[in-house]
Amino acid sequence: MMDRRLYRLICVFLLLFIAATSYGSPTGTHKTARSTVFSLFNLKAKSRFWSEDVMHSDFNDLESSNDGKMGVLNYTNSGNIANYLKLLEVDSMYLPVPVNFVFIGFEGKGNHEFKLHPEELERWFTKIDHIFGHTRVPHIGEVLTPFYKISIDKMQRHHLPLVSHINYNVSVHAIQMGEKVTSVFEKAISILARRDDVSGDREDEDTFWQVDMDMMDVLFSSLVEYLQLGNAYNIFILNPKHDGQKAKYGYRKGLSESEINFLKENKDLQTKIRQSETIPESVLALEKIKRPLYEKHPMEKFAWTITEDTDTAEWSTICVDALNNVDQFYRGKDTADIIHGKVMQILKGKNEDMKQLFGKELISGDLSGIHAECLTDTWIGKDRWAFIDLSAGPLSWGPAVGGEGVRTELSLPNVKKTIGAVAEISEDEAEDRLQDAIQEKFAVFGDKEHQAIDILLAEIDIYELFAFKHCKGRKVKLALCQELDERMRDLKNELQSFDGEEYDEGHRRKAVEALKRMENWNLFSDTHEEFHNYTVARDTFLAHLGATLWGSLRHIILPSVADGAFHFYDKISFQLFFITQEKVRHNKQLPVDLNALKDGLSSLLLPSQKAMFSYHRLPLSEEPALAMAFSVARRAAAVPLLLVNGTYRKTIRTYLDSSILQHQLQRFNDQGSLKGMHAQSRSTLEVPIFWFLHSEPLLVDKHYQAKALSDMVIVVQSETSSWESHMQCNGNSLLWDLRRPIKAALAAASEHLAGLLPLHLVYSQAHETAIEDWQWSVGCNPLSITSRGWHISQFQSDTVARSYIITTLEESIQLVNSAIHHLVMEHTTEQTFKLFKSQERELVNKYNHVVGLWRRIATVTGELRYMDAMRLLYVLEDASKGFVDHVNTTITLLHPIHCTRQRKVEVEFDMTTIPAFLIVFCVLWLVLRPRRPKPKIN
């Protein structure tokens, strides 16, 4: 009985509590709606650059507007701390990128007298995506499909997103050079070109010519320095006039295959080169002068500048004089003298890679390792410039069979086949095409009788189509077009004669419609045409050119990088482990050019970084664990090959499986055998490079000379001087010298350090994987296939710096977003207001400090001052961690208040309270009233 009464009392007290809370003071509801304050880090297409609004207002203003009861009310009504502070998670940040597209030969004096107008250039080039995200390519693993296919593991986890929070905002400045600059480049191509094949004296339209890229490099660098364009990325588009005797040409550093064979066979020439001491006078030397084109890059979506001849007159005069001296020097010299001068230019020049290659081969007398560079019509310079020559070629390169994105003869826009095909049709060709069009049209009529109106309309259709194709946009009007103009007037008169009542309604209606159509025609007149009336050929050409230049942005200026987080270190310690079959007593006895390797690895570093090297010789005969690792990883595979000439060949390749070798070397490293002294240092990164020397041909993963892995670089070297690769260039297989894998080693080391990838690889958001485009795989750098040079370009040095910057920015964004997410989850109550206000000033200051660093880094990066940005990275890391720590501290302080039991219950009496208590008392009486006891029956 007592238990039942106790239960009833508990129910009564619950009813009292419900009544008090239901009819007393209402509890506040938390608002969870997002703040309407616009976050400038979520710009997307709405804006291009940051503004000052991203920073919080001064703290005193923020504090003064939140004092007293209104402050408490705003705090509690915001729902959570992030809404109260008006903080949103950062979706994207934008880095400005200045780009100059410099047009040479488009002022009406170049090939086919093609003139580029600002209106049509802006109409097409504003279609280029000027905002796109920084992207990462997932790890490319071992595949079972043929080697020219790439396979990406889409399921692997990524430390940073493949499509980054960081976006690039490209500002395009188009610069049209005048006639003087065009004439300088036309003269340079004519003078610096020599025959590709020196075995014969026959010269015809099919003869290929090679333009000396070493001297053209001087010309481009001089123009960039003269106009002070080095504070932006410069892509030159050349449209020089064709030299009648040198119609087919390309650009190359070094010697052609024919010249190399000539040098191999001529022992006297080799001796003469070895005994020569002086540098030839034919090297193009230009006086350094400056005349800035602009004070600062316009930094707009699109800007257009036309240079006057007076702007470049001084530079043009100096270049013409220097080119005349070169022409005078080479005039009358035979093949041996020209080759001698070229080799001496290489040996005494500044290109360390080419110098060391030719020097060692000439000293040894064995020239089997010297192979010709590819002839190309595009080039990436050592500084911030690259060029496309639309008049050169036709040329091709890429995988020999079955590859994707290969460079073909049609990859670049062709002025001759588009603009030239329309603009230079002769009178006879025009009449033939008109007759063909007439026969094709009237063949439809057959032998049946047709009305006169139908024949007139068919004739009008023919003339209209012919005029659009061959009469509009011509500088020299065809006589046939003038005749057609007269014929069109006669046709108008004939159509007007159908207005009489003797013709039926259908004929009159057709005639009226045809006359209305002809009223708006201006097909044959000499009046000025607006830019929107350019021919289809021009539009096709400009669309192709726009796509090509967009490709230059994605492959040269702002390429994708490998998946991973690449941090900046003050010091890079290269741990070089040379694994030989037999014991080698001294480093000098190694068949490796250590000086060239050291110079190459040092070139991968930024100016503020310091390189350190340590060399270790590990003979397999004395290292059982290493010998076991090598033996386990060594495998053989049958690789089918289809060569350029159509020959099928099956080869057995010995290779090292990188995954197995990495696993075995990691076990070896766990024993402490390979750990360096800087393994745990924050300021120093250790890069272990395992260099395997083997007598028989040996590769990595069937097809590579070097491979970058997550914690090491693997390089293989063997004694074969001419290995036929799966790549081709202009119909010839590319040969690799397996004795000198320095180029491959530097490419793998750059990927390990900063994520640099071969120039043909880029991430495609449409495919959600990497795609290949070999068009920009050019230049004397480690990432191209068309040259054996390994000197890193300024484009790639900037990519290294941006990789470090973006990794730090990305991780900072992740930290800040995680902290803001915690603030979103932290609800605001009246009890926590005072305690939070004590922490708010420091919280806002730390957030502002992070945002200020973001802005400073973006600003100096947009000005290409990467070294200044590097100095801020450590500061940003500490500031981001400081903001996160303070957020965590603030939340920790607020949690005890949330968990404290509220002992005070406030009850507010009003008109609804009395009925509530009456109901409760009635319930109490019904529950507690005395009941008559029931008799107990046994």
Secondary structure, DSSP 4 states (H G I P E B T S, - for coil): -HHHHHHHHHHHHHHHHHHHHHHSSPPPPPP-PPP-PPPTT--TTS-SS--GGGSPPPHHHHHHTT-HHHHHHHHHHT-BHHHHHT------EEEEEEEEEEEES-BSSSGGG-B--HHHHHHHHTTS--EEEEEEEPPB---SS-TTS--B-TTS--SS-SEEEEEEEEEEEEEE--HHHHHHHHHHHHHHEEES--S-----TT-EEEEEHHHHHHHHHHHHHHHT-TTSEEEEEE-PPPBTTB-EEEEESS--HHHHHHHHH-HHHHHHHHH--SPPTTS---------S-SS---SSEEEEE--HHHHHHHHHHHHHHHHHHHHHHTT--HHHHHHHHHHHHHTSS-HHHHHHHHHHHHHT--TT--PPPPBSEEE-SSSEEEEETTSB---EEESSS-SS-B-TTSS--TIIIIIHHHT--HHHHHHHHHHHHHHHHTTTTTS---HHHHHHHHHHHHHHHHHHHTTT-SS--HHHHHHHHHHHHHHHHHHGGGSTTS-HHHHHHHHHHHHHHHT--SS--SPPPGGG--HHHHHHHHHHHHHHHHHIIIIIS--EESS-----SEEEEEEEEEESS--SSGGGSSS-HHHHHHHHHHTS-TT-EEEEEEEEEETTT-HHHHHHHHHHEEEEEEEEE-TTS-EEEEEEEEE-HHHHHHHHHHHHHTTSS--TTTT-SSEEEEEEEEEE-SS--EETTTBSEEE-SS-EEEEE-S-S-EEEEEEETTEEEEE-TT-THHHHHHHHHHHHH----TTEEEETTTTEEEE-GGG--SSSTT-SS----PPPHHHHHHHHHHHHHHHHHHHHHHHHHHHHHHHHSB--GGGHHHHHHHHHHHHHHHHHHHHHHHHHHHHHHTT-HHHHHHHHHHHHHHHHHHHHHHHHHHHHHHHHHHS----------TTHHHHHHHHHHHHHHHHS--PPPPP--
